[in-house]
Amino acid sequence: MNPKDLKHLADRAGAEQASRAAAAAIPDLAVANELLDVAIADLGSPIGRLLVAVTRRGLVRVGFENEDRDELLADLAERISPRILESRSATDDVRRELDEYFERERTDFDVPVDRRLIHGIARDVLVQTSRITFGRTSTYGEIAKKIGQPTAVRAVGRALGSNPIPIVIPCHRVIGASGKLTGYAGGLDRKIALLELEGSIL
Amino acid sequence: MVVVSRTPVPPFLEFLEANRAPVYRLLLVAVGPLEADDCFQETFIAALRAYPRLDNGERLDRWILRIASRKAIDHHRGRGRRPAPVAEVPDRATPATDPTPDDELWGAVGSLPPRQRVAVVHRHVFDLSYADIAELMGTSQETARANVSQGVKKLREMM
């Protein structure tokens, strides 16, 4: 025989497809072996595809479609752990609650939140932001006052812009004092859509 | 002072997607269709276990093939203690059809000793150099060369 005959043996036996199936089984095995540090999943929503990332502590990141996926994952690998895999089962609760929110069947979230990507003044800012209930809005100035730094309006804006867990930490509910909606990490259209969904604007 | 630039370790899902096909091809021929899935899972779970300890994302393709080679050889060793698998190769007594050339090839490659089998796959499926095979299997180049040539010799005798 010619040993070169071996070359295409694996391909003829369906290696490509079998490797896909075998790789698809890895996330559940990783969970069973407690080796998965960050579970991610995509979900569709009225404001476009969302990416959610969940650690053992809770929801750590929500990404919008306009964010660079590779960059977002590389950032999670660097800041949390490179043990990142897609897992439907490990992101079940988060995906269900977000679905319910967009179906208007839920006004606040019960899933635990992992705040490890939130640092400095953003911690206080986003704690205050989490207290703004569905259907209400607040302003940058009000948040600044609540964290005891009434002049730090710009810093509040930056902190909100850095929110790693939008929607669930509802930074979209913070608007300008004049009623102007101002910016949003997911783009102003998404902010408007979320405020419309909540009945805050018509 | 030497500045060492560091390649970040990629998210595991990217690493898995980039390496699943070559690893599966290696294992499929190195341990056979019935055992390939198990070996594949052992390989990537071992990699996942060690993953946070990596400090450099370079040459991870080599790293995973090294783990897979070890798993393939260990797998055969483990199997020696268990009853031999009934049909890694389709049973030639029962099928109504004549064995295909692939069946004969599977039979021949399946009868090689584990180290020779893995070395032959590296050489003749992946076209690796003896230096690469030595590195992946943790042997000297002479041993790598001997494993390949003895394996090929046996294959030629069988077919």
Boltz contact constraints between the chains, C-beta under 6 A:
constraints:
  - contact:
      token1: [A, 1]
      token2: [B, 155]
      max_distance: 6.0
  - contact:
      token1: [A, 1]
      token2: [B, 156]
      max_distance: 6.0
  - contact:
      token1: [A, 1]
      token2: [B, 159]
      max_distance: 6.0
  - contact:
      token1: [A, 3]
      token2: [B, 124]
      max_distance: 6.0
  - contact:
      token1: [A, 3]
      token2: [B, 152]
      max_distance: 6.0
  - contact:
      token1: [A, 6]
      token2: [B, 124]
      max_distance: 6.0
  - contact:
      token1: [A, 6]
      token2: [B, 125]
      max_distance: 6.0
  - contact:
      token1: [A, 7]
      token2: [B, 125]
      max_distance: 6.0
  - contact:
      token1: [A, 9]
      token2: [B, 29]
      max_distance: 6.0
  - contact:
      token1: [A, 9]
      token2: [B, 105]
      max_distance: 6.0
  - contact:
      token1: [A, 10]
      token2: [B, 25]
      max_distance: 6.0
  - contact:
      token1: [A, 10]
      token2: [B, 28]
      max_distance: 6.0
  - contact:
      token1: [A, 10]
      token2: [B, 29]
      max_distance: 6.0
  - contact:
      token1: [A, 13]
      token2: [B, 33]
      max_distance: 6.0
  - contact:
      token1: [A, 15]
      token2: [B, 24]
      max_distance: 6.0
  - contact:
      token1: [A, 15]
      token2: [B, 25]
      max_distance: 6.0
  - contact:
      token1: [A, 15]
      token2: [B, 28]
      max_distance: 6.0
  - contact:
      token1: [A, 19]
      token2: [B, 20]
      max_distance: 6.0
  - contact:
      token1: [A, 19]
      token2: [B, 21]
      max_distance: 6.0
  - contact:
      token1: [A, 19]
      token2: [B, 24]
      max_distance: 6.0
  - contact:
      token1: [A, 22]
      token2: [B, 37]
      max_distance: 6.0
  - contact:
      token1: [A, 22]
      token2: [B, 40]
      max_distance: 6.0
  - contact:
      token1: [A, 23]
      token2: [B, 16]
      max_distance: 6.0
  - contact:
      token1: [A, 23]
      token2: [B, 20]
      max_distance: 6.0
  - contact:
      token1: [A, 26]
      token2: [B, 44]
      max_distance: 6.0
  - contact:
      token1: [A, 29]
      token2: [B, 41]
      max_distance: 6.0
  - contact:
      token1: [A, 29]
      token2: [B, 45]
      max_distance: 6.0
  - contact:
      token1: [A, 30]
      token2: [B, 48]
      max_distance: 6.0
  - contact:
      token1: [A, 35]
      token2: [B, 48]
      max_distance: 6.0
  - contact:
      token1: [A, 73]
      token2: [B, 11]
      max_distance: 6.0
  - contact:
      token1: [A, 77]
      token2: [B, 11]
      max_distance: 6.0
  - contact:
      token1: [A, 81]
      token2: [B, 52]
      max_distance: 6.0
  - contact:
      token1: [A, 82]
      token2: [B, 9]
      max_distance: 6.0
  - contact:
      token1: [A, 82]
      token2: [B, 11]
      max_distance: 6.0
  - contact:
      token1: [A, 82]
      token2: [B, 12]
      max_distance: 6.0
  - contact:
      token1: [A, 82]
      token2: [B, 51]
      max_distance: 6.0
  - contact:
      token1: [A, 83]
      token2: [B, 12]
      max_distance: 6.0
  - contact:
      token1: [A, 83]
      token2: [B, 51]
      max_distance: 6.0
  - contact:
      token1: [A, 84]
      token2: [B, 11]
      max_distance: 6.0
  - contact:
      token1: [A, 84]
      token2: [B, 12]
      max_distance: 6.0
  - contact:
      token1: [A, 84]
      token2: [B, 13]
      max_distance: 6.0
  - contact:
      token1: [A, 85]
      token2: [B, 12]
      max_distance: 6.0
  - contact:
      token1: [A, 85]
      token2: [B, 13]
      max_distance: 6.0
  - contact:
      token1: [A, 86]
      token2: [B, 13]
      max_distance: 6.0
